Amino acid sequence: MNKSYNILICPLEWGLGHATRMIPIAKALRDMNNNIIIGSGDEHLALFRKEIPGLSYLSFSGFRPGYSRYLPQYLSMFLKTPLLLYHIVREHLVLKKIIREHSVDIVISDNRFGLWNRKITSVYVTHMPLIPFPKPFRFLEFSGILLHRFIIKKYSLCFIPDLPGDLNVSGRLSHGLKLPGNVRYTGILSRFNTNGQSDEVKIASFQHNTVILSGPEPQRGILKQKLTDILKDKLPITIILEGNPDKENGPVKSGNITYINHLLTPEMKEIISGSQSIITRSGYTTIMDLISLNCSALLIPTPGQTEQEYLAEYLSGKGWFYILSQNQIEVGINLPSTMADWTGEIIKQSNYLMERALMELLEKQHEKG
């Protein structure tokens, strides 16, 4: 099977995580001599141009839900359902045109519901076939499972970035469910673990703590301000990684804090791995990145985002991470060590599972002809 395919990769524009976890897939498929096309909005395209130069890039923006400053995220999303449905139909129709104009053979959609097409091989990527609800509304989860199952079945394959057994990262979000037959676990997906092996880790030589910001506004800015007020006079210094790849200005220092808009993967790996402590949201991609580097962290879930709240509780219960709610942030907060010792088997299985899933994908397209 030596044929080269045109593969369109389209991440959801809800924070950078959906884009960065596509980096190992894009690199692996490129190394298999396929032509990779990245379709997304400007911010994600800026990221891919810096991380994987030389690919093809296509402006193809999708739904950007954002957060509410006042409403829980599940309620905010419910109120935006008509807008979401509009985007699903729109991107489904736009995809037909893109397939014709760019001779697309395979499309990989990270949580973009409308990017399937019967004429080509399509892949849907998600880490939560179950969308968690608060306990009083948990009875509604089954309807969400059915809806997600309906979407998954529209695609040729569904990739879940996790391990299939008891050793897993997503918990009940993707385990203990009846999943469609086209679902495949790929192991964790991290830009720090590509080409089937983790690169040698260089560690920053100076003492520092690290804050990793992620997710849409306004909650990103709220967390940034809270942590700035607490850490500006604290030693060792704090590096705040803002996650803005489309902004070019260099580091900005204020007190004992250095703000950095964006770092390429090698530099970011160096900063994170050398941190005395790490504070971050409990976004799934951030967690996968930290696991790939064998780092723990203090997780602060985005208020009202039930997925992050569940992941933080689940992983802190396993003893892998620590948890703190946003309203508990105050002077003197405990900053735990980054050291961890649970990553080896996770990485070993992940390398094998991703390679197997991508080979099945290419074989499926080869059979389709």
Buried (B, 14 or more C-beta within 10 A) or exposed (E): EEEEBBBBBBBBBBBBBBBBBBBBBBBBBBEBEBBBBBBBBEBBBBBBBBBBEEBEBBEBBBBBBBBBEEEBBBBBBEEBEEEBEEBBEEBBEBBEEBBEEBEBBBBBBBBBBBBBBEEBBBBBBBBBBBBBBEEEEEEBBEEBBEEBBEBBBBBBBBBBBBBBEEEBBBBBBBBEBEBBEBBBBBBBBBBBBBEEEBEEBEEBEEEBBBBBBBBBEEBBEBBBEBBBEBBEEBEEBBBBBBBBBBEEEEEEEEEBBBBBBBBEBEBBBBBBBBBBBBBBBBBBBBBBBBBBBBBBBBBBBBBBBBBBBBBBBBBBEEEBBBBBEBEEBEEEBEBBEBEBEEBEEBBEBBBEBBBBBBEEBBEBBBEEE
